[in-house]
């Protein structure tokens, strides 16, 4: 029995039977859709709680990062310190040429709160 034979048999039935079959098919299809939606909703909720926990840990790690103002002030401070050192070196020994090896400076660390 092919699908076309089934359709022809269905067309020969009285209208009230065709309407009953139509609503039965609609209900079965909607049940499949509802079950699929509920299943995916459960997966989505589990994924949301996992992402929420990951976001909390990321936010805790971000507290250790200095602010933009702290970073800029430290960078500008480094520029001024290197300019001051260059000026001081040029004033103390004007005849000396800069050496090929850089002078060791203490490593500056950005402030954290």
C-alpha positions in Angstrom: 0.0 0.0 0.0 1.6 3.2 -1.1 1.1 6.7 0.3 -1.0 7.7 -2.6 -3.4 4.7 -2.0 -3.7 5.7 1.6 -4.6 9.3 0.5 -7.2 8.0 -1.9 -8.8 5.9 0.8 -8.8 8.8 3.1 -10.6 11.0 0.6 -13.3 8.4 0.2 -14.2 8.5 3.9 -16.9 10.8 5.3 -15.9 14.3 6.3 -16.3 13.8 10.1 -13.8 10.8 9.9 -11.3 12.9 7.9 -11.5 15.7 10.5 -10.9 13.2 13.4 -7.9 11.8 11.6 -6.6 15.3 10.9 -6.8 16.3 14.6 -5.2 13.0 15.7 -2.2 13.7 13.4 -2.0 17.3 14.6 -1.9 16.1 18.3 0.7 13.5 17.6 2.9 16.0 15.7 2.5 18.6 18.5 3.5 16.0 21.1 6.7 15.4 19.2 7.4 19.1 19.0 6.6 19.6 22.7 8.8 16.7 23.8 11.7 18.0 21.6 11.2 21.5 23.0 11.2 20.3 26.6 14.3 18.2 26.0 16.2 21.1 24.5 15.0 23.4 27.3 16.6 21.1 29.8 19.9 21.1 27.9 19.8 24.9 27.6 19.2 25.3 31.3 22.2 23.1 32.2 24.4 24.9 29.7 23.3 28.3 31.2 24.2 27.2 34.8 27.6 25.9 33.6 28.3 29.2 31.7 27.2 31.2 34.8 29.8 29.4 36.9 32.5 30.0 34.3 31.6 33.6 34.1 31.9 34.0 37.9 35.4 32.5 37.8 36.4 34.8 34.9 35.2 37.8 36.8 37.2 36.8 39.9 40.3 36.6 37.7 39.6 40.0 36.3 39.8 41.6 39.7 43.6 41.1 39.5 43.9 43.1 36.3 44.9 46.7 36.8 42.5 49.4 35.6 43.1 51.4 32.4 44.1 54.5 34.4 46.6 52.5 36.4 48.1 51.0 33.2 48.3 54.4 31.5 49.9 56.1 34.5 52.5 53.3 34.8 53.3 53.5 31.1 53.7 57.3 31.2 55.8 57.0 34.3 58.1 54.6 32.6 58.5 57.0 29.7 59.3 59.9 32.0 61.8 57.8 34.0 63.6 56.7 30.9 63.8 60.3 29.7 65.1 61.5 33.1 67.8 58.7 33.0 68.8 59.7 29.5 69.0 63.4 30.4 71.0 62.6 33.6 73.4 60.3 31.7 74.0 62.9 29.0 74.6 65.6 31.5 77.1 63.6 33.6 79.2 62.4 30.6 78.7 64.4 27.5 81.7 63.0 25.7 80.7 59.4 26.2 78.7 57.6 23.5 75.9 55.3 24.4 77.2 51.7 24.8 75.9 48.8 22.8 74.6 47.0 25.8 71.5 48.4 27.5 71.8 49.4 31.2 69.8 47.2 33.5 66.8 48.9 35.0 64.7 47.5 37.8 61.5 45.9 36.5 58.5 48.0 37.1 55.3 46.3 38.1 51.8 47.7 37.5 49.9 48.5 40.7 47.0 46.2 41.6 44.3 46.7 44.2 
